[in-house]
Amino acid sequence: MEEKLALGLVKVLRQPLEAEQGEAFERAYELTKTYAGSANAQASAIPVLFEKLFGLFATGYSR
């Protein structure tokens, strides 16, 4: 994860109401939670999925 994105994630966790990436976090969290609850979910893919979704929603592009 890029440093700027990681710092944004830390800010969301520390100050959720003040962080500009709050909506990106919520969207990524909900989609990841849905995936994790599915029958085909792989435990090792869950953190990677969250990281990619958060990056996508926070920046508007995927790496």
C-alpha positions as CSV (number, residue, x, y, z in Angstrom):
1,M,0.0,0.0,0.0
2,E,1.3,3.4,-0.9
3,E,2.3,5.6,2.1
4,K,-0.2,8.4,1.3
5,L,-3.0,5.8,1.1
6,A,-1.8,4.1,4.3
7,L,-1.8,7.4,6.2
8,G,-5.3,8.1,4.9
9,L,-6.4,4.7,6.3
10,V,-4.8,5.4,9.7
11,K,-6.6,8.8,9.8
12,V,-9.9,7.1,9.1
13,L,-9.3,4.7,11.9
14,R,-8.2,7.4,14.4
15,Q,-10.6,10.2,13.4
16,P,-13.4,8.7,11.3
17,L,-15.5,11.9,11.2
18,E,-12.7,14.1,10.1
19,A,-11.0,11.9,7.5
20,E,-11.6,12.6,3.8
21,Q,-11.4,8.9,2.9
22,G,-14.2,7.9,5.3
23,E,-16.6,7.0,2.5
24,A,-14.0,5.0,0.7
25,F,-13.3,3.0,3.9
26,E,-17.0,2.3,4.5
27,R,-17.6,1.1,0.9
28,A,-14.5,-1.1,0.9
29,Y,-15.4,-2.5,4.4
30,E,-18.9,-3.4,3.3
31,L,-17.8,-5.1,0.1
32,T,-15.1,-7.0,1.9
33,K,-17.4,-8.0,4.7
34,T,-19.9,-9.4,2.1
35,Y,-17.1,-11.3,0.4
36,A,-15.8,-12.7,3.7
37,G,-19.3,-14.0,4.5
38,S,-19.6,-15.8,1.2
39,A,-19.1,-19.6,0.9
40,N,-16.3,-19.2,-1.6
41,A,-14.2,-16.7,0.4
42,Q,-10.5,-17.5,0.9
43,A,-9.1,-16.2,4.1
44,S,-5.8,-15.1,2.6
45,A,-7.7,-13.0,0.0
46,I,-9.7,-10.9,2.5
47,P,-7.0,-8.3,3.5
48,V,-5.8,-8.0,-0.1
49,L,-9.3,-7.4,-1.3
50,F,-9.9,-4.7,1.3
51,E,-6.6,-3.0,0.4
52,K,-7.4,-2.9,-3.3
53,L,-11.0,-1.8,-2.8
54,F,-9.9,1.0,-0.4
55,G,-7.3,2.2,-2.9
56,L,-9.8,2.1,-5.7
57,F,-12.4,4.1,-3.8
58,A,-10.0,6.5,-2.3
59,T,-8.0,7.4,-5.5
60,G,-10.4,6.4,-8.2
61,Y,-8.0,4.0,-9.9
62,S,-6.7,0.5,-9.3
63,R,-3.1,-0.5,-9.4
